[in-house]
Amino acid sequence: MSNLSQLMNMSGRRALITGAAGGLGRVMAETLAEMGSDLVLVDLPASPLTSQAEDLVQRYAINVQVGHCDLEDSAQREELAEQVLDKGKMLDVLINNAAFVGTSGLQGWSEPFEKQSVETWRRALEVNLTSVFHLCQLFTQPLRESNAGSIINIGSIYGEYGPDWSLYEGTQMANPAAYGSSKAGLIQFTRWLATTLAPDIRANVISPGGVSRGQPESFINRYEGRTPLGRMATEDDFRGSIAYLASDMSAYVTGQVLRVDGGWGVW
């Protein structure tokens, strides 16, 4: 029988995290580094990954590789895989965390449905779904050979539930159709992976609820009033779910959606 410390031990394993420079990505990297995992940190070319990597190496004495990649570009995704697997290097965990969330200034995104553009729809699906398909495909072989392969896709409550528009009244916040649709597709793709790649690779989804990031007070108050635990999430709330699904603590878990949403989905 394994003890808990053995199940949590990620020493000798290697995990790739997309969107690693963001708030959630940084927490994922920190969590897995603390568990002893080597890391591949991936984000857009201008992201400050080098300083992040140096800090993790110094604090946890692990190996950290940095990879800059625009996930909208299939050629860059292929180049990333070549770099990650160079000289026979392996991969044990793939965390597809990066997401196209747009900005209020992006034409055809934060607008009424009639004005949302096909172009922004395509961009969102390319990053949130197509790039995940491609990366899973590119890394399937090393994950198979790992004997502990785990794919963790980051979904969203809006991949499972429709938006409550009353939360957004009086704000400039948006909830474009492409975001929720791409996350819903990601959840189903993960279920497909779970049966297709079994028994060699596990595939699961973490479905976050709203994370507190300086939203308007009116939105926060409404959101918290609708959430059983009475608050929005923080990045730290995802440490446990990442540690669980990346490690042998979840060795008999695949095809699942782990909702870290404060109970949002129970109503």
Number of C-alpha atoms within 10 A of each C-alpha: 4 8 8 10 10 13 14 18 18 22 15 11 20 24 24 25 23 23 23 28 22 15 14 20 22 17 19 24 27 20 18 24 24 19 18 20 27 27 25 22 24 26 23 17 11 9 17 15 21 15 10 18 20 15 14 20 16 10 11 15 15 19 18 23 17 20 23 20 22 17 28 18 12 17 11 14 20 16 13 21 14 15 14 19 14 10 8 9 11 18 26 27 29 25 26 27 23 24 22 18 16 17 11 13 9 10 14 19 26 20 18 12 12 7 11 17 14 12 11 19 18 15 18 26 23 21 22 31 23 20 21 26 17 16 19 19 10 17 20 20 15 17 23 19 14 18 12 18 28 29 27 22 26 21 30 25 21 21 20 16 12 12 16 11 9 10 16 18 11 10 12 11 16 16 19 21 18 22 23 23 19 25 25 20 17 24 25 15 19 25 18 13 20 22 14 13 15 14 13 17 25 30 30 26 27 23 21 22 21 21 17 12 12 7 13 13 10 13 17 20 15 16 19 17 13 17 19 14 13 15 19 20 19 14 16 12 17 18 16 12 16 18 20 15 23 27 23 20 18 16 16 8 15 23 19 15 20 15 18 20 24 20 14 21 14 8 7
